[in-house]
Amino acid sequence: MINVLVVDDDALVRLGLVDLLSTDPGLTVVAEASDGLAAVEQAALHRVDVALVDVRMPRMDGIAATRRLRALPDPPRVITLTTFDLDEYVYDALAAGADGFLLKDTEPREIIRAVHVVADGHGMLHPTAARHLIDHFHRAVRPDVLEARTRIARLTPRETDVLARLAQGDSNAEIAGTLGMRESTVKAHVSRILNTLGSGNRVQAALLARDAGLGGHG
């Protein structure tokens, strides 16, 4: 059973999400919160596997809440809820440790699938949206470029190839097709890449790659 925390300041949105998630017998909504501060409090009181967190909320926004949730002793995985006009906030949420994001008009079955995917330890990002976020909102000049390049230098050439495709927002299947590898091999490479880079998820690894100038357009 996957325990879910629903966080949104709009009561109707919360109700809709709770009703939707209750249709899946493998999911249980253990708590709700109307802002980030309450979300952190609820996560401390309940065992939460996945938190669905809105970006813009009073008292504590979704970005700060994500950072606080991921810092808990037994942290839940976080999916950020947003709309297209909040892309820059989503970028910051992902950098804060979110495992993915969903648009609020996402198909209901995709929302349910996302919770399962993230609970299994995978990221949930639409490839096109991931490319859009990284291309348009990644900081052009960052002080940690040298550090990023140093960390990436620890990878093997093949792992670097995989990371470059990951930085484009490619899925494991797309990386396998592009590089002529088995998808299981790609998964193994991604796992080692995350471990070597010290990244919490593939999104953070992609951002690190962009810091280092790896995986630009194309």
C-alpha positions in Angstrom: 0.0 0.0 0.0 1.3 3.5 -1.0 0.5 6.2 1.5 -0.1 9.6 -0.1 -0.2 13.2 1.3 -2.2 15.7 -0.8 -1.0 19.3 -0.4 -2.9 22.2 -2.1 -4.4 25.4 -0.8 -7.5 25.0 -3.0 -10.0 22.8 -1.1 -11.7 21.7 -4.4 -8.4 20.6 -5.9 -7.6 18.6 -2.8 -11.0 17.0 -2.8 -10.7 16.1 -6.4 -7.2 14.5 -5.9 -8.4 12.6 -2.8 -11.4 11.2 -4.7 -9.2 10.3 -7.7 -6.6 8.5 -5.6 -9.2 6.6 -3.6 -10.2 4.8 -6.8 -6.9 2.9 -6.8 -6.9 0.1 -4.2 -3.1 0.4 -4.0 -3.2 4.0 -2.8 -4.3 5.5 0.6 -4.5 9.2 1.3 -3.3 9.3 4.9 -3.3 13.1 5.2 -4.1 16.5 3.6 -2.6 19.9 4.0 -3.5 23.4 2.7 0.0 24.8 2.8 3.6 23.8 3.0 4.0 24.2 6.7 1.0 22.0 7.4 2.4 19.5 4.9 5.7 19.1 6.9 3.7 18.7 10.1 1.5 16.0 8.6 4.5 14.2 7.1 6.0 14.0 10.6 2.8 12.5 12.0 2.1 9.9 9.3 4.2 7.5 7.2 4.0 9.1 3.8 5.5 7.5 0.7 4.5 10.1 -1.9 3.5 13.7 -1.4 1.6 15.6 -4.1 2.6 19.2 -3.5 1.2 22.4 -5.1 3.8 25.1 -5.9 2.0 28.3 -4.8 0.6 28.2 -1.3 0.4 30.5 1.7 2.7 30.4 4.8 5.2 28.0 3.0 5.3 27.4 -0.7 5.8 24.1 -2.4 9.4 24.7 -3.1 10.3 25.3 0.5 8.0 22.5 1.6 9.7 20.0 -0.8 13.1 20.9 0.7 11.8 20.4 4.2 10.0 17.2 3.3 13.1 15.7 1.7 15.1 16.6 4.8 12.9 14.5 7.1 14.4 11.4 8.7 12.1 9.1 6.6 11.4 11.5 3.6 8.5 11.0 1.3 9.0 11.2 -2.5 7.6 14.4 -3.9 5.6 15.2 -7.0 5.1 18.9 -7.7 1.8 20.1 -9.1 1.9 23.1 -11.3 0.7 24.8 -14.5 2.8 25.9 -17.5 3.0 29.5 -16.3 4.9 28.3 -13.2 7.7 26.6 -14.9 10.4 28.5 -13.1 9.0 27.4 -9.8 9.0 23.8 -10.9 12.6 24.1 -11.8 13.4 25.2 -8.3 11.2 22.5 -6.8 13.1 19.8 -8.8 16.4 21.3 -7.6 15.0 21.1 -4.0 14.6 17.4 -4.4 11.2 16.7 -6.0 11.1 13.5 -8.0 8.9 15.0 -10.7 6.0 17.2 -11.6 2.5 17.0 -13.0 0.5 19.6 -14.7 -2.9 20.1 -13.0 -4.7 19.2 -16.2 -2.9 15.8 -16.4 -5.2 12.9 -17.2 -6.5 11.3 -14.0 -5.0 7.8 -14.8 -1.6 9.5 -15.4 -1.7 11.1 -12.0 -2.3 7.6 -10.5 0.4 6.1 -12.6 2.8 8.9 -11.5 2.3 8.1 -7.9 3.1 4.5 -8.5 6.2 5.3 -10.6 7.6 7.7 -8.1 6.9 5.4 -5.2 9.0 2.8 -7.0 11.9 5.2 -6.9 11.7 6.6 -10.5 11.3 10.1 -11.7 8.1 11.2 -13.4 8.8 14.0 -15.9 7.3 14.5 -19.3 10.3 14.5 -21.6 9.3 17.6 -23.6 8.4 19.5 -20.5 11.7 18.4 -18.9 13.7 19.8 -21.9 11.6 23.0 -21.7 12.4 23.5 -18.0 16.1 22.8 -18.3 16.6 24.9 -21.5 14.6 27.9 -20.4 15.1 28.2 -16.7 18.5 26.7 -15.9 21.0 29.3 -14.7 23.3 30.3 -17.5 26.2 31.2 -15.1 26.6 29.2 -11.9 29.5 29.2 -9.5 29.6 25.4 -9.3 30.4 24.7 -12.9 33.9 23.5 -12.0 32.6 21.2 -9.3 30.0 19.7 -11.7 32.6 19.0 -14.3 34.9 17.4 -11.6 32.1 15.1 -10.5 31.2 14.1 -14.0 34.8 13.4 -14.8 34.5 10.3 -12.5 32.1 8.7 -14.9 33.2 6.3 -17.6 32.8 7.5 -21.3 29.7 5.3 -21.7 28.1 6.6 -18.5 28.9 10.1 -19.7 27.0 9.3 -23.0 24.0 8.1 -21.0 24.1 11.2 -18.8 24.2 13.5 -21.8 20.9 11.9 -23.1 19.4 12.0 -19.6 20.2 15.7 -19.6 18.1 16.0 -22.8 15.1 14.6 -20.8 15.2 11.2 -22.6 13.6 8.2 -21.0 15.5 5.0 -20.4 13.8 3.5 -23.5 14.8 6.5 -25.6 18.4 6.4 -24.3 18.6 2.6 -25.1 17.4 3.3 -28.7 19.8 6.1 -29.3 22.8 4.4 -27.9 22.1 0.9 -29.0 21.8 -0.6 -25.5 19.4 -2.8 -23.6 17.0 -0.8 -21.4 18.1 -2.9 -18.4 21.7 -1.8 -19.2 20.6 1.8 -19.3 18.9 1.4 -15.9 22.1 0.0 -14.4 24.2 2.9 -15.9 21.7 5.5 -14.5 21.9 3.9 -11.1 25.7 4.1 -11.0 25.6 7.6 -12.4 23.3 8.8 -9.6 25.6 7.1 -7.0 28.8 8.5 -8.5 27.4 12.0 -8.8 25.7 11.9 -5.4 22.4 12.9 -7.1 19.1 12.1 -5.4 17.3 11.4 -8.7 17.7 11.7 -12.5 16.4 15.2 -12.6 19.2 16.5 -10.3 21.7 14.5 -12.4 20.4 16.2 -15.5 20.7 19.7 -13.9 24.3 18.8 -12.8 25.1 17.8 -16.4 23.8 21.1 -17.6 25.9 22.9 -15.0 28.9 21.2 -16.6 27.8 22.1 -20.1 26.9 18.5 -21.0 23.9 17.6 -23.0 23.0 20.8 -24.7 20.7 21.0 -27.7 20.6 18.0 -30.0 
